[in-house]
Amino acid sequence: MISTDPIKEVQISFRTTPEIKRLARIEAAKQDMSLNEWIKHLVEANFTTTKISSPAQKQS
């Protein structure tokens, strides 16, 4: 069965120190991923475990 859900891309930017970036690269390498792949993996893992509500839902 093919999903009809649209695929959405999100661009994330943040500031960090060279040391934090170095540590993140090490963690990514431990899982045989690039830094971008590792960040995407973390975001997707949090996205699936967190319910995101729309502004319309917050008003009720």
MARLO-972133 format. One line per 5 residues: number of its first residue (from 0); their letters; for each residue y, z, x of N, C-alpha, C. Coordinates in nm, 2 decimals. Example, Ala and Ser with C-alpha at 12.3 -4.5 7.8 and 13.67 -1.06 7.14 Angstrom:
2
0> as> -0.57,0.78,1.32,-0.45,0.78,1.23,-0.33,0.78,1.32 | -0.22,0.71,1.28,-0.11,0.71,1.37,0.00,0.79,1.29 $
//
This chain:
60
0> mistd> -0.12,0.00,0.08,0.00,0.00,0.00,0.12,0.00,0.09 | 0.22,-0.08,0.06,0.34,-0.09,0.13,0.45,-0.01,0.07 | 0.52,0.07,0.15,0.62,0.15,0.10,0.75,0.07,0.06 | 0.81,0.10,-0.05,0.93,0.03,-0.08,1.06,0.11,-0.05 | 1.04,0.22,0.02,1.15,0.30,0.06,1.23,0.23,0.17 $
5> pikev> 1.36,0.22,0.16,1.43,0.15,0.27,1.43,0.24,0.40 | 1.43,0.17,0.51,1.44,0.23,0.64,1.58,0.25,0.68 | 1.62,0.37,0.71,1.76,0.40,0.75,1.76,0.44,0.89 | 1.87,0.39,0.96,1.89,0.43,1.10,2.01,0.52,1.10 | 2.01,0.62,1.19,2.11,0.71,1.20,2.15,0.72,1.35 $
10> qisfr> 2.28,0.72,1.38,2.32,0.73,1.52,2.37,0.88,1.53 | 2.32,0.94,1.63,2.36,1.08,1.66,2.42,1.09,1.80 | 2.53,1.15,1.81,2.59,1.17,1.94,2.63,1.32,1.96 | 2.62,1.37,2.08,2.66,1.51,2.10,2.69,1.52,2.25 | 2.77,1.62,2.28,2.80,1.65,2.42,2.71,1.75,2.48 $
15> ttpei> 2.68,1.74,2.60,2.59,1.83,2.67,2.63,1.84,2.82 | 2.57,1.93,2.89,2.59,1.94,3.03,2.48,1.87,3.10 | 2.51,1.83,3.23,2.40,1.76,3.30,2.27,1.84,3.31 | 2.29,1.97,3.32,2.17,2.06,3.34,2.08,2.05,3.21 | 2.15,2.06,3.09,2.08,2.06,2.96,2.01,1.92,2.95 $
20> krlar> 2.08,1.81,2.99,2.02,1.68,2.98,1.90,1.67,3.07 | 1.91,1.73,3.19,1.80,1.72,3.28,1.68,1.80,3.22 | 1.70,1.91,3.17,1.59,1.99,3.10,1.53,1.91,2.99 | 1.61,1.85,2.91,1.56,1.77,2.80,1.48,1.65,2.84 | 1.52,1.59,2.95,1.44,1.48,3.01,1.30,1.53,3.06 $
25> ieaak> 1.30,1.65,3.11,1.17,1.71,3.16,1.08,1.73,3.04 | 1.14,1.79,2.93,1.06,1.81,2.81,1.00,1.68,2.75 | 1.09,1.58,2.75,1.05,1.45,2.70,0.94,1.39,2.78 | 0.95,1.40,2.92,0.85,1.35,3.01,0.71,1.42,2.99 | 0.72,1.55,2.95,0.59,1.63,2.93,0.51,1.57,2.81 $
30> qdmsl> 0.58,1.50,2.72,0.52,1.44,2.61,0.51,1.29,2.62 | 0.54,1.24,2.74,0.53,1.10,2.78,0.62,1.02,2.69 | 0.74,1.07,2.67,0.84,1.00,2.59,0.97,0.98,2.67 | 1.05,0.88,2.63,1.19,0.87,2.68,1.27,0.98,2.61 | 1.39,1.00,2.67,1.48,1.10,2.61,1.51,1.07,2.47 $
35> newik> 1.54,0.94,2.44,1.58,0.89,2.31,1.46,0.91,2.21 | 1.34,0.88,2.26,1.22,0.89,2.17,1.20,1.04,2.14 | 1.22,1.12,2.24,1.20,1.27,2.22,1.30,1.33,2.12 | 1.42,1.29,2.13,1.53,1.33,2.04,1.49,1.28,1.90 | 1.45,1.16,1.88,1.42,1.10,1.75,1.30,1.18,1.69 $
40> hlvea> 1.20,1.21,1.78,1.09,1.29,1.73,1.13,1.42,1.68 | 1.22,1.49,1.75,1.27,1.62,1.70,1.34,1.61,1.57 | 1.43,1.51,1.56,1.51,1.49,1.44,1.41,1.46,1.32 | 1.32,1.37,1.34,1.22,1.34,1.23,1.14,1.46,1.19 | 1.10,1.54,1.29,1.02,1.66,1.26,1.10,1.76,1.17 $
45> nfttt> 1.23,1.78,1.21,1.31,1.87,1.13,1.35,1.81,1.00 | 1.36,1.68,0.99,1.40,1.61,0.86,1.29,1.63,0.76 | 1.16,1.62,0.81,1.05,1.63,0.71,1.03,1.77,0.67 | 1.07,1.87,0.74,1.05,2.01,0.70,1.18,2.07,0.63 | 1.29,2.00,0.63,1.41,2.05,0.57,1.44,1.97,0.45 $
50> kissp> 1.47,2.03,0.34,1.51,1.96,0.22,1.66,1.94,0.23 | 1.70,1.82,0.22,1.84,1.78,0.22,1.89,1.75,0.08 | 1.99,1.83,0.04,2.04,1.81,-0.09,2.17,1.73,-0.09 | 2.19,1.65,-0.20,2.31,1.57,-0.21,2.42,1.66,-0.26 | 2.55,1.62,-0.24,2.66,1.70,-0.29,2.66,1.72,-0.44 $
55> aqkqs> 2.60,1.62,-0.51,2.59,1.64,-0.66,2.50,1.75,-0.69 | 2.39,1.77,-0.61,2.30,1.88,-0.64,2.36,2.02,-0.61 | 2.45,2.02,-0.51,2.51,2.15,-0.47,2.61,2.20,-0.58 | 2.66,2.11,-0.66,2.76,2.16,-0.76,2.69,2.23,-0.88 | 2.56,2.21,-0.90,2.49,2.27,-1.02,2.45,2.41,-0.98 $
//
